[in-house]
Amino acid sequence: MISALQQIVGTENVLTAREDLIPYSFDGTAALKQLPGCVVFPRNTDHVSRILKLANETNATNVSPPSPPRSGGEGRSEVALRAQGEDRIPLVVPSRSIGIPVVTRGSGTGLSGGSLPIADCLVLCLVKMDKILELDRANLTLHVETGATTQAVSDAANAASLFYPPDPGSMKISTIGGNVAENSGGLRGLKYGVTRNYVMGLEVVLPNGEILWTGNKCVKDVAGYSMKDLFIGSEGTLGVITRVLLKLIPKPAAKKTLVATFAQMDQAAQAVSDIIAAQIIPCTLEFLDRTTIRCVEDYAKIGLPLDCEALLLMETDGHPAAVAEEAAKMEECARKNGALQIRVAKDDAEAAQLATARRSAFSALARVAPTTILEDVTVPRSELARMVRFVAAVADKYNLRVGTFGHMGDGNLHPTFLTDERNKEEMHRVEEAFKEIFAEAIRLGGTITGEHGIGVAKKSFLPQFAGDTQMRVMRELKNVLDPNHILNPGKMFD
Ligand SMILES: Cc1cc2nc3c(=O)[nH]c(=O)nc-3n(C[C@H](O)[C@H](O)[C@H](O)COP(=O)(O)OP(=O)(O)OC[C@H]3O[C@@H](n4cnc5c(N)ncnc54)[C@H](O)[C@@H]3O)c2cc1C
């Protein structure tokens, strides 16, 4: 298998030495690791096609099989596995006679264990397929290989005075392929939507090596099922996305950034409701809680006020006259709800500095504890204040430290537990806390993940959320597209 892979991509593009594999043995998800069998870097779609065909057809009885599940592994949450100190995830991989497991990887910043290897698998890392292929000014599209970083996509659009809005906090590192596979959101999701809203076409290599192109440059197209939508958010389980045709939009002419602080989280939540009720859709409406504000200030030294319970980062963009009017109205909503302090950025540099407060939230929290477990529940906007209070109460109940921040305008919050994976008893309490948080999110009409995906982290919660019929249809789709279950087996569902 290794020599066949070397023939396809060249020896320099296949890693097998243990020390070379270690950096690919984890992703951005805390406390999970597993060495793969090898890491392969394809340089083009033909390489991907030949590699998948090889993996799909290889007689697996000639190679060591993936580790069997440990007893009791099935159905337990990933946090439970961490709590028991297991560093090999007992993924339930079907016994196979044909097919080598393939885990597609972009930059490995995923937060649900999607690109975490499976024992002895082949990691297909797409970062060397990073060409910007075409910027079409007439049709406002950008055609790229999926190993390009989100930042490179944004920069290419910017250079043509155009705009690619999705901006996940990880955009400097994450790949556009990872963004499509997770349907990633970002700080501008409220006004501009998520990655799916900007995908016009995809090139996908199916597990048997066939290459499929779905979508085009047409603004309207209803010919057949919307296949591209099936692959968006499929988390590397249905095909390998090799190219993407993205929609670009005109760049907003002006932007204004404000930060407001509040003595109580409820005041911040009410200010958000008032802004939306005033029919303003800001491009950014983010919040940080007290713990996160302190960690960010300690880390980034922005001069944030520390005597507050909540901080709102608000941005509006568009026509200069509309921006000025909306910024004034947002300021008024914040004041009406008792804002302690309102800071309006004087220029782009100050605006970027204030946005850094939010962008660095995860990194800032990650500095203060050996293990940070970041979650991703989303509730209808009207339930947000209730959900934030619930997270704080659960943290109190289990005697845990939590920092919560997130996309307040989207109802998407990231409760982040600051813990230590070596403390098994505390990890158990974290798991119990998450179970209550997910159950409450579902009860409030929300979802268990707004943007980070299911991967291994949430798979035990998916059936409760999706229901039997949806689970069956998803399994059937998987069986049709990937009958040998070579792509990311055991992820999303067993
Ligand atoms: C500091 C930080 C901030 C973050 N902020 C955000 C945020 O604001 N919003 C957000 O949504 N997420 C955020 N994330 C999560 C993460 O960055 C995103 O999920 C991102 O899209 C992952 O991209 P990646 O290239 O790192 O993919 P990886 O982590 O390598 O892979 C993610 C999943 O996609 C699959 N995959 C990757 N590439 C392909 C491909 N070409 N074809 C098929 N499947 C593929 C993998 O198998 C895996 O299941 C953040 C993460 C960090 C560490």
The ligand as a Gaussian input file, in Angstrom:
#p B3LYP/6-31G(d) Opt

LIG

0 1
 C       -9.208000      28.964000      17.296000
 C      -10.317000      28.326000      16.494000
 C      -11.391000      29.116000      16.100000
 C      -12.435000      28.546000      15.366000
 N      -13.472000      29.338000      14.973000
 C      -14.482000      28.827000      14.249000
 C      -15.590000      29.650000      13.840000
 O      -15.654000      30.837000      14.128000
 N      -16.572000      29.062000      13.127000
 C      -16.528000      27.742000      12.783000
 O      -17.464000      27.275000      12.121000
 N      -15.506000      26.945000      13.157000
 C      -14.487000      27.444000      13.868000
 N      -13.436000      26.631000      14.254000
 C      -13.442000      25.206000      13.866000
 C      -12.637000      24.870000      12.583000
 O      -11.656000      25.829000      12.331000
 C      -13.550000      24.734000      11.361000
 O      -14.380000      23.609000      11.515000
 C      -12.786000      24.626000      10.032000
 O      -13.677000      24.667000       8.953000
 C      -11.948000      23.362000       9.902000
 O      -11.086000      23.518000       8.784000
 P       -9.767000      22.615000       8.637000
 O       -9.153000      22.907000       7.332000
 O       -8.906000      22.791000       9.819000
 O      -10.429000      21.170000       8.620000
 P      -10.039000      19.862000       9.433000
 O      -10.110000      20.127000      10.894000
 O       -8.778000      19.307000       8.909000
 O      -11.246000      18.916000       9.013000
 C      -12.545000      19.157000       9.474000
 C      -13.498000      18.101000       8.879000
 O      -13.632000      18.309000       7.486000
 C      -13.207000      17.157000       6.754000
 N      -12.507000      17.691000       5.580000
 C      -11.483000      18.580000       5.574000
 N      -11.162000      18.885000       4.312000
 C      -11.987000      18.168000       3.501000
 C      -12.142000      18.055000       2.096000
 N      -11.388000      18.763000       1.248000
 N      -13.082000      17.187000       1.617000
 C      -13.864000      16.488000       2.461000
 N      -13.770000      16.558000       3.796000
 C      -12.839000      17.400000       4.309000
 C      -12.367000      16.354000       7.706000
 O      -12.413000      14.973000       7.412000
 C      -13.032000      16.659000       9.040000
 O      -14.162000      15.849000       9.204000
 C      -12.392000      27.167000      15.019000
 C      -11.300000      26.378000      15.411000
 C      -10.269000      26.948000      16.145000
 C       -9.117000      26.086000      16.542000

